């Protein structure tokens, strides 16, 4: 890769914003794919003969491999080149999407979704670290991350909308095929708009044992939680799987402490802002995926909405997240990042409690529009500050690690949260069905319990966010600026298309 010319400042600036648009589009597809199948779940269940208990694995297979390998993806991106790993992950994601759309059995689809998650685990941290490396820390980066947060935050809600339209018009397979043309276009444009970036480290180690151990441990934990509602909490199967999960996760911690180049250096968590941001994202992610999962089921299984009706009903939610995220960056500059974050989380929690009041015979305007708008405003205001905080004061060599860590927190939080919420909802519904309550009443009561439990997760996020101090974010540790010159991403600190 020869860098022979340096374009004028205005041209480089324009190129950076085009690169941001491209990277944000890829992130949008990744986030979209965690929720786009929600509306299609009933159709997938009928088409591939999924049991109701196993249907959540269409979501969890993706989320678990995504979250489990994100840290490894971030490390690989730092060492091998962020643009290169981004494109490789994108190609893998596209191929797995095509395979999922062609699935002929439940196992085939779950396997394809797992590989999709692996591709996402490579491209997502690479994309965010490219954004972080391209824009200077401060107002410029905050503006870029505000756009990033708006796009990423709207992905979950837009997935429900797009999933409904595609499922009704073309069938459930189209929700997977839609990724293919978008992915191909982004992959072709990336070399033209995005400059390569990598960390210069003396030792290259990817810590595959750590990545495999943490993924296996988290998968066993989620599987144990899901199966507990079927075979019982005291069954040998449940106990055995949960014990295995604890042992695997303990083994991961041991591996990380003994490794010369660990996947997760525990010293990284000495950055109090990054630690609090990731804890906040973990708890927030636990609520977000569960919200869209149970809201979709409520609309279709209780209210009798068609897939396209359920999807269209999420348009105010999707648009609200985008608008709220757009005003988050100016608000951060005006009233402080901590205030914006806490306000957003409080609105999100309030919206979940409101959703927990939906009746069996609900109406959209009277019962769903209000909490949807409140949740949208809360999520839009919360996602942008969390993203800014997750990379505040991080050394340029650790952009991939920081990006992978916050994505991991969101996805693992989502997987564990969905497993816990599904267990709560299923237990409540089964109890009422055993007491001879009508099906729609039993389902609604189960969804109420899930929404309230999701609100509990957001309360934990509020507690974590309350520990964040504004001075650490506004005036981060001075390490990043001095290291920009002596430890550049490439041999020259100002390559074409790179940071100014």
C-alpha positions in Angstrom: 0.0 0.0 0.0 1.8 3.1 -1.2 0.6 6.5 -0.1 1.9 8.9 -2.8 -0.4 11.9 -2.4 -2.1 13.7 0.3 -5.4 15.3 -0.9 -6.3 18.8 0.2 -7.8 19.3 3.7 -11.4 19.8 2.4 -11.2 16.7 0.2 -9.8 14.6 3.1 -12.6 15.9 5.3 -15.3 15.1 2.7 -13.8 11.6 2.3 -13.9 11.0 6.1 -17.6 11.8 6.3 -18.4 9.5 3.3 -16.4 6.8 5.0 -18.5 7.4 8.2 -21.7 7.0 6.1 -20.4 3.7 4.7 -19.3 2.3 8.0 -22.5 3.3 9.7 -24.5 1.5 7.0 -22.6 -1.7 7.7 -23.2 -1.3 11.5 -26.9 -0.6 10.7 -27.2 -4.0 8.9 -25.4 -5.7 11.8 -27.8 -4.3 14.4 -30.7 -4.7 12.1 -30.1 -8.4 11.9 -30.4 -9.0 15.6 -34.1 -7.8 15.4 -35.3 -8.2 11.8 -36.1 -11.8 12.3 -38.4 -11.0 15.3 -41.4 -10.3 13.1 -40.7 -13.3 10.9 -40.4 -15.7 13.9 -44.0 -17.0 13.6 -43.5 -17.7 9.9 -40.1 -19.3 10.5 -41.6 -21.4 13.2 -44.3 -22.7 10.9 -42.0 -23.1 7.9 -39.2 -25.0 9.7 -41.3 -26.6 12.5 -39.6 -24.9 15.4 -41.0 -25.5 18.9 -42.0 -22.3 20.7 -39.3 -22.9 23.3 -36.5 -23.2 20.7 -37.7 -20.3 18.5 -35.6 -17.8 20.6 -32.5 -19.6 19.3 -33.0 -18.0 15.9 -32.1 -14.7 17.7 -29.7 -16.2 20.3 -27.6 -18.1 17.8 -26.7 -14.8 16.1 -26.3 -12.7 19.3 -24.2 -15.3 21.1 -21.5 -15.8 18.5 -21.6 -12.1 17.8 -21.0 -11.2 21.4 -18.7 -14.1 22.2 -16.2 -13.3 19.4 -16.4 -9.5 19.4 -13.3 -9.1 21.6 -11.3 -11.4 19.3 -12.6 -9.5 16.3 -11.5 -6.3 17.8 -8.0 -7.7 18.6 -7.6 -9.2 15.1 -8.7 -5.8 13.5 -6.1 -3.9 15.6 -3.3 -6.2 14.5 -4.1 -7.3 10.9 -5.7 -4.1 9.7 -9.1 -2.7 10.5 -10.2 -2.2 7.0 -9.1 -5.6 5.9 -10.9 -7.4 8.8 -14.0 -5.2 8.2 -14.2 -6.5 4.6 -13.5 -10.1 5.5 -16.2 -10.0 8.2 -18.6 -8.4 5.8 -18.1 -11.1 3.2 -18.6 -13.8 5.8 -21.8 -12.1 7.0 -23.2 -11.9 3.4 -22.4 -15.6 2.7 -24.1 -16.7 5.9 -27.1 -14.5 5.2 -27.5 -16.3 1.9 -27.1 -19.7 3.5 -29.8 -18.8 6.1 -32.2 -17.7 3.4 -31.8 -21.1 1.8 -32.2 -23.0 5.0 -34.3 -26.2 4.8 -34.3 -27.2 8.5 -34.2 -25.6 12.0 -30.6 -26.7 12.6 -29.5 -25.3 9.2 -30.9 -21.9 10.0 -29.5 -21.8 13.5 -26.1 -22.7 12.1 -26.3 -20.0 9.5 -27.3 -17.5 12.1 -24.3 -18.4 14.2 -21.9 -17.9 11.3 -23.7 -14.6 10.6 -22.8 -13.6 14.2 -19.2 -14.5 13.6 -19.0 -12.3 10.6 -20.6 -9.5 12.5 -18.1 -10.0 15.3 -15.3 -9.2 12.8 -16.8 -6.3 11.1 -18.5 -4.4 13.9 -15.5 -3.6 16.1 -13.4 -2.9 13.0 -16.0 -0.4 11.8 -16.2 1.5 15.1 -12.5 1.5 15.6 -12.1 2.9 12.1 -14.5 5.7 13.0 -12.6 6.3 16.2 -9.2 6.4 14.4 -10.5 8.7 11.7 -12.0 11.5 13.9 -10.1 13.6 16.5 -11.3 13.1 20.1 -13.5 15.9 21.2 -16.4 17.7 19.4 -15.6 16.3 16.0 -15.5 12.7 17.2 -18.6 13.3 19.3 -20.4 14.5 16.2 -19.3 11.4 14.2 -20.4 9.1 17.1 -23.7 10.9 17.3 -24.4 10.0 13.7 -23.1 6.5 14.4 -25.3 6.1 17.4 -28.4 7.4 15.5 -27.9 4.8 12.8 -27.0 1.9 15.1 -29.7 2.8 17.6 -32.4 2.8 14.9 -31.3 -0.5 13.6 -33.2 -2.6 16.1 -36.5 -0.7 15.6 -36.0 -0.5 11.8 -35.4 -4.2 11.7 -38.9 -4.8 13.1 -40.4 -2.5 10.5 -38.4 -3.9 7.5 -39.0 -7.5 8.7 -42.7 -7.0 8.7 -42.7 -5.6 5.2 -40.4 -8.2 3.7 -42.1 -11.1 5.5 -45.6 -10.1 4.3 -44.5 -9.3 0.7 -41.8 -12.0 0.0 -41.8 -14.5 2.9 -39.5 -15.0 5.9 -36.4 -15.9 3.8 -36.3 -12.4 2.4 -35.3 -11.0 5.8 -32.0 -12.8 5.3 -31.5 -12.3 1.6 -31.9 -8.5 2.0 -28.4 -8.4 3.6 -26.7 -9.7 0.4 -27.0 -6.7 -2.0 -26.3 -4.2 0.8 -23.2 -6.1 1.9 -21.8 -6.4 -1.6 -22.2 -2.7 -2.2 -20.5 -1.8 1.0 -17.6 -4.3 0.4 -16.9 -2.8 -3.0 -16.9 0.8 -1.9 -14.8 0.3 1.3 -11.4 0.3 -0.4 -12.3 3.5 -2.2 -13.5 5.5 0.8 -11.9 4.0 3.9 -8.1 4.2 4.7 -6.4 1.2 6.2 -5.6 1.4 9.9 -3.8 -0.8 12.4 -2.0 -0.7 15.7 1.8 -1.1 15.8 2.5 -3.7 18.4 5.7 -5.7 19.0 3.8 -8.9 19.8 0.9 -10.3 17.9 -1.4 -12.6 19.8 -5.1 -13.3 19.2 -5.9 -15.4 22.3 -8.1 -18.0 20.6 -8.4 -20.0 23.8 -9.9 -17.0 25.6 -12.4 -16.3 22.8 -13.5 -19.9 22.5 -13.8 -20.4 26.3 -15.9 -17.2 26.9 -18.2 -18.0 23.9 -18.7 -21.6 25.1 -19.4 -20.5 28.7 -21.9 -17.8 27.7 -23.6 -20.2 25.2 -23.9 -22.8 28.0 -25.3 -20.2 30.4 -28.0 -19.0 27.9 -28.9 -22.6 26.9 -29.3 -23.6 30.6 -31.6 -20.6 31.2 -33.7 -21.4 28.2 -34.0 -25.1 28.9 -34.8 -24.6 32.6 -38.3 -23.6 31.7 -38.8 -26.9 29.8 -37.0 -29.5 32.0 -37.1 -27.6 35.4 -34.6 -25.7 37.4 -33.6 -28.7 39.5 -33.2 -31.2 36.7 -29.8 -32.7 36.2 -29.6 -31.3 32.7 -30.2 -27.7 33.9 -27.8 -28.0 36.8 -25.1 -29.7 34.7 -25.2 -27.1 32.0 -25.2 -24.2 34.4 -22.2 -25.7 36.3 -20.4 -26.2 33.0 -21.1 -22.5 32.1 -19.6 -21.3 35.5 -16.5 -23.5 35.0 -15.9 -22.3 31.4 -16.3 -18.7 32.4 -14.0 -19.2 35.4 -11.5 -20.9 33.0 -11.8 -17.8 30.8 -10.8 -15.5 33.7 -7.8 -17.8 34.5 -6.7 -17.9 30.8 -6.8 -14.1 30.7 -4.8 -13.6 33.8 -2.1 -16.1 32.7 -1.9 -15.1 29.0 1.0 -12.9 27.9 -1.3 -11.0 25.5 -4.8 -11.6 26.9 -8.0 -11.0 24.9 -9.2 -8.8 27.7 -6.4 -7.1 29.7 -7.9 -6.5 33.1 -5.8 -3.4 33.4 -7.9 -1.9 30.7 -10.7 -1.6 33.2 -8.7 0.8 35.3 -10.3 3.4 33.0 -13.3 4.1 35.2 -15.3 5.8 32.4 -14.8 2.8 30.1 -15.7 0.4 32.9 -18.9 2.2 33.8 -19.9 2.7 30.1 -19.6 -1.0 29.4 -21.5 -2.0 32.6 -24.3 0.5 31.5 -24.3 -1.0 28.0 -24.5 -4.6 29.3 -27.6 -3.8 31.4 -29.2 -1.7 28.6 -28.6 -4.3 26.0 -30.3 -6.9 28.2 -33.5 -4.8 28.0 -33.4 -3.7 24.3 -33.5 -7.1 22.6 -36.1 -8.4 25.0 -38.3 -5.3 24.3 -38.5 -5.9 20.5 -38.8 -9.7 20.9 -41.8 -9.6 23.2 -43.4 -6.5 21.6 -43.4 -8.4 18.3 -45.0 -11.5 19.8 -47.6 -9.4 21.7 -48.7 -7.7 18.5 -49.0 -10.9 16.5 -50.0 -13.5 19.0 -52.4 -11.4 21.2 -53.6 -8.5 19.1 -53.6 -10.5 15.9 -51.5 -8.1 13.8 -50.2 -9.3 10.5 -46.4 -9.2 10.0 -46.6 -6.0 8.0 -49.0 -4.4 10.6 -46.6 -5.2 13.4 -43.7 -3.9 11.5 -45.4 -0.6 10.4 -46.4 0.0 14.0 -42.7 0.3 14.9 -42.1 3.2 12.5 -42.6 5.9 15.2 -40.2 4.0 17.4 -37.5 3.8 14.7 -37.9 7.4 13.6 -37.9 8.6 17.2 -34.6 6.9 18.0 -33.0 8.6 15.0 -34.3 12.0 15.9 -33.4 11.7 19.6 -29.8 10.5 18.7 -29.5 13.4 16.4 -30.0 15.9 19.2 -28.0 13.9 21.7 -24.6 15.3 20.7 -25.6 19.0 21.1 -27.2 18.2 24.4 -24.0 16.5 25.6 -22.1 19.7 24.8 -24.7 21.9 26.5 -25.8 20.0 29.7 -23.2 17.3 30.0 -22.9 13.7 29.0 -23.9 12.2 32.4 -27.2 14.2 32.5 -28.1 13.2 29.0 -27.4 9.5 29.6 -29.3 9.4 32.9 -32.3 11.2 31.4 -32.4 8.8 28.4 -32.2 5.7 30.6 -34.9 7.0 32.9 -37.2 7.5 29.9 -36.4 4.0 28.6 -37.3 2.5 32.0 -40.5 4.5 32.1 -41.5 3.3 28.6 -41.0 -0.3 29.6 -43.1 0.1 32.7 -45.8 1.6 30.5 -45.6 -1.3 28.1 -46.1 -3.6 31.1 -49.7 -2.2 31.3 -50.8 -3.2 27.8 -54.2 -5.0 27.9 -55.3 -8.2 26.2 -57.6 -6.2 23.8 -55.3 -3.3 23.2 -55.4 -0.5 20.6 -52.3 1.0 19.0 -53.0 4.7 19.6 -54.3 4.2 23.1 -51.8 1.6 24.4 -48.7 1.3 22.2 -47.9 4.7 20.6 -47.2 6.5 23.8 -44.7 4.0 25.3 -43.1 3.6 21.9 -42.3 7.3 21.6 -41.0 7.4 25.2 -38.7 4.4 24.6 -37.5 5.9 21.4 -36.6 9.2 23.0 -34.8 7.3 25.8 -32.8 5.0 23.6 -31.8 7.7 21.3 -30.5 9.9 24.1 -28.8 6.9 25.9 -26.9 5.2 23.0 -24.9 8.2 21.9 -23.4 9.0 25.3 -22.6 5.3 26.0 -20.7 5.1 22.7 -18.8 8.3 23.4 -17.9 7.1 26.9 -16.8 3.7 25.7 -13.8 5.1 23.8 -13.1 8.2 26.0 -9.4 8.4 26.8 -8.5 5.1 25.1 -5.0 4.8 23.6 -5.0 4.5 19.8 -3.6 1.0 20.0 -6.7 -0.1 21.8 -9.4 1.3 19.6 -10.3 -2.2 18.4 -10.4 -3.5 22.0 -12.6 -0.7 23.2 -14.9 -1.0 20.2 -15.2 -4.8 20.6 -15.8 -4.4 24.3 -18.8 -2.1 24.1 -20.3 -4.2 21.3 -19.7 -7.3 23.4 -21.4 -5.7 26.4 -24.5 -4.9 24.2 -24.8 -8.3 22.5 -24.0 -10.5 25.5 -26.3 -8.4 27.6 -28.9 -8.9 24.9 -28.4 -12.7 24.8 -28.5 -13.2 28.6 -31.3 -10.7 29.0 -33.5 -12.4 26.4 -32.8 -15.8 28.0 -33.8 -14.4 31.4 -36.8 -12.5 30.2 -38.0 -15.5 28.1 -37.7 -17.7 31.2 -39.8 -15.2 33.2 -42.4 -14.8 30.6 -42.7 -18.5 29.8 -43.0 -19.4 33.5 -45.7 -16.9 34.1 -47.7 -18.0 31.0 -47.4 -21.7 31.8 -48.6 -21.1 35.3 -51.7 -19.3 34.1 -52.4 -21.8 31.4 -52.2 -24.6 34.1 -54.8 -22.6 36.0 -57.1 -22.6 32.9 -56.7 -19.0 32.0 -57.4 -18.1 28.3 -54.3 -18.2 26.1 -54.3 -14.5 25.2 -54.6 -13.5 28.8 -51.8 -15.9 29.9 -49.5 -14.6 27.1 -50.2 -11.0 27.9 -49.5 -11.5 31.6 -46.2 -13.2 30.7 -45.3 -10.3 28.5 -46.1 -7.9 31.4 -43.6 -9.8 33.6 -41.0 -9.6 30.9 -41.4 -5.9 30.3 -41.2 -5.2 34.0 -38.0 -7.3 34.4 -36.5 -5.4 31.4 -37.2 -2.2 33.3 -35.3 -3.7 36.2 -32.3 -4.2 33.9 -32.5 -0.5 33.0 -32.5 0.5 36.6 -29.2 -1.4 37.0 -28.0 0.6 34.0 -29.0 3.8 35.7 -27.0 2.8 38.9 -23.9 2.1 36.7 -24.3 5.4 34.8 -24.7 7.4 38.0 -21.1 6.6 38.8 -19.8 8.3 35.7 -18.1 11.6 36.3 -18.4 14.3 33.6 -14.8 15.7 34.1 -13.3 12.4 33.0 -15.1 12.6 29.7 -14.7 16.3 29.0 -11.0 16.2 29.8 -9.8 12.7 29.3 -6.4 11.3 30.2 -3.8 13.0 28.0 -2.5 9.7 26.6 -4.3 9.7 23.3 -3.0 13.0 21.9 0.7 12.5 22.7 0.5 8.9 21.3 -1.0 10.1 18.0 2.4 11.1 16.6 4.9 8.7 18.1 2.5 5.7 17.8 0.6 6.3 14.6 -1.7 3.8 13.0 0.4 3.8 9.9 4.0 4.8 9.1 2.9 8.4 8.6 0.4 10.2 10.9 -1.6 11.7 8.1 -2.3 9.1 5.4 -4.8 9.8 2.7 -8.2 9.4 4.1 -6.9 9.0 7.6 -7.3 11.2 10.7 -6.5 14.8 10.1 
